[in-house]
Amino acid sequence: MKRERSVSMNQKKLSLFGFFALTASMVLTVYEYPTFATSKLHLVFFLLLGGILWFLPVALCAAEMSTVEGWQNGGIFSWVSQTLGERFGFAAIFFQWFQITVGFVTMIYFILGALSYVLNFQALNTDPLLKYIGLLVIFWGLTFSQLGGTQRTAKIAKAGFVVGILIPSVILFGLAAAYFIGGNPIEIAISKKAFIPDFSQLSTLVVFVSFILAYMGVEASASHINELENPKRNYPLAMILLVILAIALDAIGGFSVAAVIPQKELSLSAGVIQTFQSLILHFNSHLGWLVKVIALMIAFGVMGEVSSWVVGPSRGMFAAAQRGLLPNFLRKTNTHGVPVPLIMIQGVIVTIWGAVLTFGGGGNNLSFLVAISLTVVIYLVGYLLFFIGYFVLVYKKQELKRTYNVPGKKIGKTIIAGVGLLLSVFALLISFVPPASIAKNEDRTYQVILLISFVITVVLPFIIYELHDKHGHTTIEEPVHMKAGDVNGAIYPAARGEHQIVQKEEHTLKH
């Protein structure tokens, strides 16, 4: 066993660039640009704050945890289980999966925003009932398309990334540069005051939460540090490059939207299309058809993303089922290795969230903002457990061998993890303050939907854990962690899941 491990550990031949490429899809978050734009010039400040004081601590602490002897195959499930106990490990992996059931709603809102423009059918983006029907058609259509196996998903995700994210981003950046160089008027004030937010105005700070979302999922790449050449040098370097690139591109993207579209007219689900329309028609009023082509490309890109999210995060729940923490039937897969029962339960939850957020929020920007805040607060609870687990590793399990250490010995580790933890708590608390971009009469609706949804979500994994019965399982298995070679670089890190879905004859659904 020991020899096997040393052989596998010697295969760590990921170059700096190869490792960087694993996570590079994080830096292009097209559908988040309108949300960033609501904070106007503050967006640069928030991106710097989130990148340096949150993204880097998560990345560094995750790297150390993934190189602890015996934890190499873990991911967040294993790290939190080893430090805080299995109950909290299950909660962490549950939150990692559950947040995406809300995230699907924001992504599909974005698709509907693009399609409403292409079809010239605004009601698709504004009428709650039509919006909900559109959401269900797209979501379930993409879900059923995944039941034939994930080989197809990989191709769709790559094509979607190039066609719907990479090319539109390049076009957007080019058009915005030409617009600014031409000395055209911009919609936001540029000054030192406009750069630094007013910390006494909580409503302007709540948008910071969406900036945290742009950086989530980095811990998924940290688990591949064991396959990296010279990790001590290359890992921090890859993360610093990543954060610089993410800050630069997200700042340009968000600024382009904010500078061109007046705040009062900005739609969070269709803001990117509004920007393309404004810029393209500014240069040539006859190119309305091109805007529709780009809107279709972006809709295709996000559909590719949704497709990859359908199976990816449920891998964590599959791993929990392998460990006997969920009913045995959730280990079942079809002949293509897709965990159908898990995917169906996920679908039902998304259907419920869609109804709560669309009808509860009236289907407008409010729905979008609640959905984003809810995605983040659910995920953040998982990160709180992650940082607390890291402190247990540093202070109570310092004897455990590891090949990578966060710089600065115990003091450095405490400061870096402490900053990450404090910022997570701040982002969690600030999420419940209604943002400045919604109407005053909607504040209460925002808070009620968010708070009730949050409380239910936080207690749910602990109830499930108390009810679980390991005796229902004839076998308990160790989950198999994904290797870097199995990772599709075009898929957003948080969407990948960290474990393999292991197909076994006794758990295969027979038709």
C-alpha positions in Angstrom: 0.0 0.0 0.0 2.8 2.3 1.0 4.7 1.6 -2.2 1.5 2.3 -4.3 1.1 5.6 -2.6 4.7 6.6 -3.2 4.4 5.7 -6.9 1.2 7.7 -7.2 2.8 10.6 -5.3 5.8 10.5 -7.8 3.5 11.2 -10.7 3.0 14.8 -9.8 4.1 16.3 -13.0 1.6 19.2 -13.4 3.5 22.3 -14.6 2.7 25.7 -13.2 0.8 26.6 -16.4 -1.0 23.2 -16.4 -2.1 23.8 -12.8 -3.1 27.3 -13.6 -5.2 26.1 -16.6 -7.2 23.8 -14.2 -8.6 26.9 -12.5 -8.5 29.5 -15.1 -12.2 29.3 -16.0 -12.8 31.1 -12.7 -11.5 34.4 -14.1 -14.2 34.8 -16.7 -17.6 35.3 -15.0 -19.6 37.0 -17.7 -23.0 36.7 -16.1 -21.8 38.3 -12.9 -20.7 41.6 -14.6 -24.1 43.4 -14.2 -24.2 42.6 -10.4 -20.6 43.9 -10.1 -21.7 47.0 -12.1 -24.3 47.9 -9.4 -21.4 48.9 -7.1 -20.1 51.3 -9.8 -16.4 52.1 -9.2 -16.4 50.4 -5.8 -16.2 47.2 -7.8 -12.4 47.5 -8.1 -12.1 47.9 -4.3 -14.3 44.9 -3.6 -12.5 42.7 -6.1 -9.1 43.6 -4.5 -10.6 43.0 -1.0 -12.2 39.7 -1.9 -9.2 38.5 -3.9 -6.4 39.3 -1.4 -8.2 38.8 1.9 -10.5 35.9 1.0 -9.5 34.0 -2.1 -5.8 33.7 -1.2 -6.5 32.5 2.4 -8.9 29.9 1.2 -6.5 28.7 -1.5 -3.5 28.5 0.9 -5.3 26.8 3.8 -6.9 24.3 1.4 -3.5 23.5 -0.1 -2.1 22.7 3.3 -5.0 20.5 4.3 -4.9 18.6 1.0 -1.2 17.6 1.6 -1.7 16.2 5.1 -0.7 12.6 5.1 -3.8 10.4 4.6 -6.0 13.4 3.6 -4.8 13.5 0.0 -8.0 12.0 -1.4 -10.2 14.2 0.7 -11.5 17.5 -0.4 -13.6 19.6 2.0 -15.6 16.5 3.1 -12.6 14.8 4.4 -10.8 17.9 5.8 -13.8 19.0 7.9 -14.6 15.3 9.0 -10.9 14.8 10.2 -10.9 18.0 12.2 -14.5 18.7 13.4 -16.0 15.3 13.1 -18.1 13.5 10.5 -21.3 15.4 11.3 -19.7 18.7 10.3 -17.9 17.1 7.3 -21.2 16.0 6.0 -22.7 19.5 6.6 -19.7 21.1 4.6 -20.2 18.8 1.6 -24.0 19.3 1.8 -23.7 23.1 1.7 -21.2 22.8 -1.2 -23.9 20.9 -3.1 -27.0 22.6 -1.9 -25.8 26.1 -2.9 -25.9 25.2 -6.5 -29.6 24.2 -6.3 -30.1 28.0 -5.8 -27.3 28.9 -8.2 -29.1 27.1 -11.0 -31.9 29.7 -10.6 -29.6 32.7 -11.1 -27.9 31.0 -14.1 -31.3 30.3 -15.8 -32.5 33.8 -15.1 -29.5 34.9 -17.1 -30.4 32.6 -20.0 -34.0 33.9 -19.9 -32.7 37.5 -20.0 -30.7 36.7 -23.1 -33.5 34.8 -24.8 -36.1 37.5 -24.0 -33.9 39.9 -26.0 -33.3 37.6 -28.9 -37.0 36.7 -29.2 -38.1 40.3 -28.5 -40.3 38.9 -25.8 -39.7 41.0 -22.6 -42.4 39.2 -20.6 -40.1 36.1 -20.5 -37.8 38.2 -18.2 -40.4 40.2 -16.3 -43.6 38.1 -15.9 -43.2 35.8 -12.9 -45.3 32.9 -14.3 -43.7 32.9 -17.8 -40.3 33.2 -16.2 -41.0 30.2 -13.9 -42.3 28.1 -16.9 -39.2 29.1 -18.9 -36.9 28.2 -15.9 -38.5 24.7 -15.6 -38.3 24.0 -19.4 -34.6 24.9 -19.5 -33.6 23.3 -16.3 -35.4 20.0 -16.8 -34.4 19.9 -20.5 -30.7 20.2 -19.5 -31.1 17.8 -16.6 -32.5 15.0 -18.8 -29.8 15.7 -21.4 -27.2 14.7 -18.8 -28.6 11.2 -18.1 -26.9 9.8 -21.2 -23.5 10.2 -19.5 -21.0 13.0 -18.9 -18.8 12.5 -22.0 -21.3 14.6 -23.9 -21.2 17.2 -21.1 -17.5 17.6 -21.4 -17.8 18.6 -25.1 -20.8 20.9 -24.5 -18.9 22.6 -21.6 -15.8 23.2 -23.7 -17.8 24.5 -26.6 -20.0 26.6 -24.3 -16.9 28.1 -22.6 -15.3 29.1 -25.9 -18.5 30.3 -27.8 -20.5 31.7 -24.9 -17.9 33.0 -22.4 -14.4 33.5 -24.0 -15.4 35.0 -27.4 -18.1 37.4 -26.0 -15.7 38.5 -23.2 -13.0 39.4 -25.8 -15.6 41.3 -28.0 -16.9 43.1 -24.9 -13.5 44.2 -23.7 -12.6 45.3 -27.3 -15.8 47.3 -27.8 -15.5 48.9 -24.3 -11.9 49.9 -25.0 -12.8 51.5 -28.3 -15.7 53.3 -26.6 -13.5 54.8 -23.8 -10.6 55.7 -26.1 -13.1 57.5 -28.3 -13.8 59.8 -25.3 -17.5 58.9 -25.1 -19.6 59.8 -22.0 -19.6 57.3 -19.2 -22.4 56.8 -16.7 -20.4 56.7 -13.5 -18.3 59.1 -11.6 -14.6 58.5 -11.4 -12.8 59.8 -8.3 -11.1 58.7 -5.2 -14.4 59.0 -3.3 -16.1 56.8 -5.9 -13.4 54.1 -5.5 -13.6 53.6 -1.7 -17.1 52.6 -0.4 -18.8 54.4 2.4 -18.6 51.8 5.2 -21.3 53.6 7.2 -23.8 52.8 4.4 -24.4 49.1 4.8 -26.6 48.9 1.8 -23.7 49.8 -0.5 -21.6 47.0 1.1 -24.0 44.1 0.6 -23.0 43.9 -3.0 -19.6 42.7 -1.8 -21.2 39.3 -1.3 -21.5 38.8 -5.1 -17.7 39.4 -5.3 -17.1 36.6 -3.0 -19.1 34.4 -5.3 -16.7 35.2 -8.1 -13.9 33.5 -6.1 -15.8 30.5 -4.8 -14.6 27.0 -5.6 -10.9 27.6 -5.5 -10.5 24.8 -2.9 -11.4 22.3 -5.6 -8.1 23.0 -7.4 -6.1 22.9 -4.2 -6.7 19.2 -3.9 -4.5 18.7 -7.0 -1.4 20.3 -5.3 -0.2 16.7 -4.7 0.3 16.4 -8.5 2.1 19.7 -8.9 5.8 20.2 -9.7 7.6 22.2 -6.9 4.3 23.0 -5.0 6.0 25.2 -2.5 6.9 27.8 -5.2 4.4 27.0 -8.0 1.2 26.8 -6.0 1.2 30.3 -4.4 2.5 31.7 -7.7 -0.4 30.1 -9.6 -2.9 31.5 -7.1 -1.4 35.0 -7.2 -1.5 35.0 -11.0 -5.1 33.8 -10.9 -6.2 36.4 -8.5 -4.5 39.2 -10.5 -6.1 38.0 -13.7 -9.6 37.6 -12.0 -9.4 41.1 -10.5 -8.3 42.6 -13.9 -10.9 40.9 -16.1 -13.8 41.2 -13.6 -13.0 44.9 -13.1 -12.9 45.5 -16.9 -16.2 43.5 -17.4 -18.1 45.1 -14.5 -16.8 48.6 -15.3 -17.8 48.2 -19.0 -21.4 47.5 -18.0 -21.5 50.3 -15.3 -20.0 52.9 -17.7 -22.4 52.2 -20.5 -25.8 51.4 -18.9 -27.5 53.9 -16.4 -28.0 52.3 -13.0 -31.8 52.8 -13.1 -32.0 50.9 -16.4 -29.7 48.0 -15.5 -31.2 44.6 -15.5 -29.1 42.0 -13.5 -30.2 39.1 -15.7 -30.0 40.9 -19.0 -27.3 43.6 -18.2 -24.6 42.0 -20.4 -26.9 42.0 -23.4 -27.9 45.6 -22.7 -24.2 46.5 -22.7 -23.5 44.8 -26.0 -26.6 46.5 -27.5 -25.5 49.9 -26.3 -21.9 49.5 -27.5 -22.6 47.9 -30.9 -25.4 50.3 -31.9 -23.2 53.2 -30.8 -20.6 52.2 -33.4 -23.1 51.0 -36.1 -26.9 51.4 -35.8 -27.5 48.7 -38.4 -25.9 45.9 -36.4 -28.9 45.0 -34.2 -28.7 41.4 -35.6 -25.2 41.0 -34.2 -26.4 41.8 -30.7 -28.9 39.0 -31.0 -26.2 36.6 -32.3 -24.0 37.5 -29.2 -27.0 37.1 -26.9 -27.6 33.6 -28.3 -23.9 32.7 -27.9 -24.0 33.8 -24.2 -27.2 31.9 -23.6 -25.5 28.8 -25.1 -22.4 29.4 -22.9 -24.5 29.5 -19.7 -26.5 26.5 -20.8 -23.3 24.6 -21.2 -22.4 25.7 -17.7 -25.7 24.6 -16.3 -25.3 21.2 -18.0 -21.9 20.7 -16.3 -23.3 21.7 -12.9 -26.1 19.1 -13.1 -23.9 16.2 -12.3 -20.7 17.9 -10.9 -21.7 19.1 -7.3 -23.8 16.0 -6.7 -20.6 14.0 -6.7 -20.1 15.2 -3.1 -23.5 13.8 -2.1 -22.6 10.5 -3.9 -19.4 10.4 -1.8 -21.5 10.9 1.4 -23.8 8.0 0.3 -20.7 5.8 -0.2 -19.7 6.6 3.4 -23.2 5.5 4.6 -24.4 9.0 5.5 -27.3 9.0 3.1 -29.9 6.3 2.2 -28.4 3.4 0.1 -30.6 4.1 -3.0 -28.7 7.4 -3.5 -25.6 5.3 -4.5 -27.5 4.0 -7.5 -26.4 5.0 -11.0 -27.8 4.3 -14.5 -25.8 2.3 -17.0 -23.9 5.5 -18.0 -22.7 6.1 -14.5 -25.0 9.0 -13.7 -26.5 9.0 -10.2 -30.1 9.4 -11.3 -31.9 9.3 -7.9 -29.6 12.1 -6.7 -30.1 14.2 -9.9 -33.9 13.8 -9.6 -33.9 15.0 -5.9 -31.7 17.9 -7.0 -34.2 18.7 -9.7 -37.2 18.8 -7.3 -35.2 21.1 -5.0 -34.4 23.5 -7.9 -38.1 23.5 -8.9 -39.1 24.5 -5.4 -36.3 27.2 -5.2 -37.4 28.5 -8.6 -41.0 29.0 -7.3 -39.9 30.6 -4.0 -37.5 33.1 -5.7 -39.5 33.9 -8.8 -42.9 34.4 -7.2 -41.6 35.5 -3.8 -39.4 38.1 -5.4 -41.7 39.1 -8.3 -39.3 37.8 -10.9 -37.3 41.0 -11.2 -33.9 42.2 -9.9 -35.1 41.3 -6.4 -35.4 37.6 -7.3 -31.9 37.7 -8.8 -30.3 39.4 -5.8 -32.0 37.1 -3.3 -30.9 34.1 -5.2 -27.3 35.3 -5.4 -27.2 36.2 -1.7 -28.7 32.8 -0.8 -26.2 31.0 -2.9 -23.4 32.8 -1.2 -24.6 32.5 2.4 -25.1 28.7 2.0 -21.7 28.3 0.6 -20.1 30.6 3.2 -21.3 28.4 6.1 -19.3 25.6 4.4 -16.3 27.9 4.4 -16.8 28.8 8.1 -16.5 25.1 8.9 -13.5 24.8 6.6 -11.6 27.7 8.4 -12.5 26.4 11.9 -11.3 22.9 10.7 -8.0 24.5 9.6 -7.5 26.1 13.0 -8.0 22.7 14.6 -5.3 21.3 12.3 -2.9 24.1 13.2 -3.5 24.1 17.0 -4.5 20.5 17.9 -3.1 18.3 15.1 0.3 20.0 14.4 2.0 16.6 14.7 0.4 15.4 11.4 2.9 15.3 8.5 2.2 17.5 5.5 4.2 18.5 2.4 2.9 22.1 2.1 2.6 24.7 4.8 1.0 28.1 4.8 3.9 30.6 5.1 4.8 32.2 8.4 4.7 29.3 10.9 1.9 29.3 13.4 1.5 33.1 13.6 1.4 33.4 9.8 -1.1 30.6 9.6 -3.3 32.1 12.3 -3.3 35.6 10.6 -4.0 34.3 7.1 -6.8 31.9 8.2 -8.1 34.4 10.7 -8.5 37.1 7.9 -10.3 34.5 5.7 -12.6 33.5 8.6 -13.4 37.1 9.6 -14.2 38.1 6.0 -16.5 35.0 5.6 -18.4 36.1 8.8 -18.6 39.7 7.5 -19.9 38.6 4.1 -22.4 36.2 5.8 -23.8 39.0 8.1 -23.8 41.7 5.5 -25.8 39.5 3.1 -28.9 40.0 5.2 -28.8 43.8 4.7 -31.1 44.7 1.7 -28.9 46.1 -1.2 -29.2 49.7 -2.3 -30.2 48.7 -5.8 -33.7 47.4 -4.7 -36.7 49.6 -3.9 -37.3 50.4 -0.2 -40.7 48.7 -0.2 -38.9 45.4 -1.2 -36.5 45.4 1.7 -38.7 43.3 4.0 -39.4 40.7 1.2 -35.7 40.4 0.6 -34.9 39.7 4.2 -37.8 37.3 4.9 -37.1 35.1 1.9 -33.4 35.1 2.6 -33.6 34.4 6.3 -36.2 31.6 6.2 -34.4 29.9 3.3 -31.1 30.2 5.1 -32.3 28.8 8.5 -34.0 25.8 6.8 -30.8 25.1 4.8 -28.4 25.3 7.8 -30.4 22.9 10.0 -31.2 20.4 7.1 -27.9 18.5 7.0 -27.8 18.1 10.7 -31.3 16.6 10.7 -30.4 14.3 7.8 -27.3 13.2 9.7 -29.2 12.4 12.9 -31.7 10.3 10.8 -29.1 8.5 8.8 -28.7 4.8 9.4 -25.5 3.1 8.4 -27.0 -0.3 8.9 -29.0 0.1 5.7 -25.7 -0.2 3.8 -24.1 -3.6 3.2 -20.8 -1.8 2.3 -19.2 1.4 3.3 -16.6 2.7 0.8 -14.0 5.4 0.8 -14.8 7.9 -1.9 -12.4 8.1 -4.9 -10.9 11.6 -5.4 -10.6 13.1 -8.9 -7.2 13.4 -10.5 -6.1 16.4 -12.4 -6.2 14.4 -15.6 -10.0 13.9 -15.2 -10.8 17.6 -14.7 -12.4 19.5 -17.5 -10.7 22.9 -17.3 -13.6 24.6 -19.1 -15.9 23.9 -16.2 -16.1 26.4 -13.3 -14.2 24.9 -10.3 -17.2 24.9 -7.9 -19.2 23.0 -10.5 -16.9 20.0 -10.8 -17.3 18.1 -7.6 -14.2 16.6 -6.1 -15.0 12.9 -6.3 -15.5 10.2 -8.9 -18.9 8.6 -9.4 -18.0 4.9 -9.0 -20.4 2.7 -10.9 -20.9 -0.7 -9.3 -22.9 -3.6 -10.6 -25.0 -4.0 -7.4 -26.0 -0.3 -7.5 -26.8 0.0 -11.3 -30.4 0.7 -12.1 -31.8 -1.9 -14.5 -34.4 -0.8 -17.0 
